[in-house]
């Protein structure tokens, strides 16, 4: 990541260099069924996720940096907080570098009753959305925050000169170091709320965008499927299900989880 060019998307390395060949999406049994049957993935509003701290981590670091320079960010950049958290939704599809990880099964795959889908990193890039690696290192986070604040404050720049846009990008690309084992990547998109589709979850309406997987053989998108440790579906059924919806059987590896985990 480089700050040399303020016109660049600082979260998108040139040609997405460094993206793993396979990234894993943990999901429930129902979500797996929907992804395969509809041949699509869903980017949903990150500020409607179960993690109430989404975006707040970055904002707190930015506010602390301004405070260390004797400035109140609300005074220096009036309305920035409201724009970042109140603008059109940032939509995301979350993945991990880690396959078959127990904490992921527990947190994101219905307590191990779901699936882990291994998506091709190259195929995900074909959607032409922002593709970012979440940063957990406080050292790197602080360096990024200091650079942005310095260009804003020391350069005497106006708000429109970059920090608003860059904050929009960084908001969902920094997380508490305690989540480091998730090794998360995100496919991100932003669009006006009125242009989104919506689904209902509990007590909230969640904006989302659908990205279709297309082609004669969708095995180029899905390279591997791991059956959750508490999912009872036979591997042969999963292979047949994938084949039925054009994810060619020979190209998609299906295997049960090796995690030892019993849901009591």
C-alpha positions, 0 to 999 in steps of 0.5 A: 500500500502506498500513499505516493499518489493521492489520486489512487485507491490506497487500498487497491495494490496495483493489479491486486498483487498479493491476493491469495489464489483461494479465499474462503467464505464461511456461511450457513447451510441456507446461504450456501444453498442460495449462493450455488442455486442462484449462481451469485454472491451477495454484498451486504451493508457492513454497518448492518452486520452483527459487529456493532464496531464496524468502521468505529475502529478506524474512526477512533484511531483518526480522532486520537491522531487529531487529538494528539495534535491538539485538534478536535476532528469534529471541529477540524473536519465538521460533518465527516463522521455523519458523512462516513456513517450516514452516506450510502451503504458500503456493501461487502462480501467477507472472506478469509485466507484461512480454510477449515478454522474452528473459530470461523466455523463457530462465528460465521457458519452456524456453529459448524453446521454450514459450509466453507466455500473456497473462491478463486481470488482471480475470479473474484477480481473479475467483478471489478469491485474494490478488493481489500485485505483487512489490516490488523497491525497497529503499527501499520494502522498508525502509519496510515492514519498519521500519513492521512492526518499529516496531509490534511493538517500539515498541508492545509488541505481542504476536506475535499482534497482527499480525506473524505474519500480515503476515510470512506475506503479505510473505514471497513479495512481496519479492525482490532488486532484481536481479530487477526486470526480471521485473516480477512479480505473483503470485496467492497462496493458503494452505491446509493441506498435507493439503488440497493436491493433489500432483505429482512433480518431480525429487526433490520432491513439490510441493503445488498447488491447481487453479483452473478457468476457467469460462464459455461463452467462456474468451477472457475469461481468455486475451487473448493467446498469444505463441509462443516464439522456439524453438517451431515450432508454427504460429500457425494450430495454436495458434489452432485448439487454443485454439478447440477448448477454448473459448478463442474464436478471435476474442478471443485474439491469437496471434503469434510472438515478436519476440525474436531468440534461437537455442538452440544 
